[in-house]
Amino acid sequence: MKVTIQENHIQLEKIDGRWMLPNHDSINLHPLGKNTLLVQTPSQTIQLHCLSVDKSNKTVTILYKNQKYVAKITEPLDDLLKSMGLENALTPKISEIKAPMPGLVLNVAVSIGDTVEANQKILTLEAMKMENAIKSPTAGTIASIEVKAGQAVDKNQILVRFE
């Protein structure tokens, strides 16, 4: 497994059930509780605290000396798929967003042809007197918008289609 933090790459191997740095016998990794890791080198001990894990993006946010760092995790399968030009092969392809509940479309925040990121707000749906932000589950380009502001929608009705 490769860990990348601010353009620094660290190669880890699992040996006897523990993650180790190969060819670095003088560096030891010690889990300390659920979210803390001690890294011992001949000259210092470093304490890292895990703040969050994003499995879909394969990132870990860590705290070190009151600074947040995002570590990108790359597994051997990721490297193999990338070398074959298939780096997005494991990313689910989503072609449409459906209404999660019946409600009233209050506003549409995108237009046809817009490029959106994952978790970007697409529209606002009012249901049971509550406003619900409907967000994009994936990055993509809006191919069509099937609803407009002021329109009532049923559960599972298609709201937006992606290219």
Protein Blocks (a to p, Z undefined) as FASTA:
>chain_A
ZZdeehiacddddeehiacdehilkbccddehjkbccdddfkbccddddfbdcfknopac
ddeehiacddddddfklmmmmmnopammmpccdfbdcdfbdcddfbdcbdehiacdehia
fbdcdeehiacddddfbdcddfbdcbdehiacdehiafbdcZZ
